[in-house]
Amino acid sequence: ILGGYEAKPHLKPYMASLQLDGQHICGGFLIAKQWVLSAAHCTEETDGKMFQVLLGAHSLTEPEPHKRLYRVRAQIPHPGSNIHNNKDDLLLLQLEEEAELNAHVQVLPVQREDRDVAPDTVCEVAGWGTINHSGRRPDKLYQLERPVLSRDVCNHRTRHDHTITEKMMCTDSRRKDTCKGDSGGPLVCNGVAEGVVTAGSRVCGNYKKPAIYTRIAPYAAWIDGVIAAGDG
Ligand SMILES: O=C(O)c1[nH]c2ccc(F)cc2c1NC(=O)[C@H]1C[C@@H]1c1ccccc1
């Protein structure tokens, strides 16, 4: 998170850190007791290793009440996701067991109505991604409020040049922006997850390259299908 600030501890109890060998790789968030949503690109360099999911955390390293690392039973990237573009950049992770819900671990509702969030709506995003241009990695969760940018502006030739589909959305990236390590986290508007930070490599903090999110509503049926099949 560039240009943001340290979140108040445990006010975002849905936040997850996807980790490999104890290293934060990407964000994610709890959408059901046994399911975390993140971004498919985050699995690109894991060469088949399974993530572990840290829930209930504010600090990545300090002991905290209700902080717990979960093993992952299954990682399901959206079938349309690929390494060449940002399309269908979603990843569902089934935890080995249901997360124990408490004050620090809670599910975040996702948007199911497929209607664009109005431009200029102020939404918030949080993560353990880089907090400055030198790539400094924070120990604590950071957050940021950002206004939604209209798809027309985001698709302008000098911005993302018509690559933003109706299943994506953008926020203004002037100075304050998401960055590497924030991918997979939720864009929360009025308490509901509207988008997932895409994990394709992109410059951060440059107003010419707005932040891109996968909208969740268009994928509600896919998410429900995977959860229904996975819960058996
Ligand atoms: O965050 C991303 O956009 C992104 N996209 C990816 C694609 C493949 C992939 F193998 C990883 C990623 C990845 N995350 C990262 O590189 C994380 C490791 C770096 C990081 C940054 C800040 C704080 C902690 C750790």
The ligand as an ORCA input file, in Angstrom:
! r2SCAN-3c Opt
* xyz 0 1
  O       1.646     -8.845     -5.324
  C       1.604     -9.128     -6.534
  O       1.089     -8.414     -7.432
  C       2.177    -10.387     -6.967
  N       1.934    -10.899     -8.187
  C       2.622    -12.086     -8.256
  C       2.743    -12.994     -9.269
  C       3.523    -14.116     -9.079
  C       4.154    -14.300     -7.865
  F       4.905    -15.398     -7.701
  C       4.074    -13.420     -6.818
  C       3.295    -12.301     -7.041
  C       2.996    -11.206     -6.225
  N       3.429    -10.977     -4.926
  C       4.772    -10.792     -4.672
  O       5.610    -10.711     -5.535
  C       5.149    -10.653     -3.243
  C       6.410    -11.291     -2.766
  C       6.239     -9.839     -2.841
  C       5.991     -9.007     -1.656
  C       5.806     -7.672     -1.828
  C       5.570     -6.869     -0.721
  C       5.516     -7.413      0.563
  C       5.694     -8.774      0.717
  C       5.919     -9.589     -0.393
*
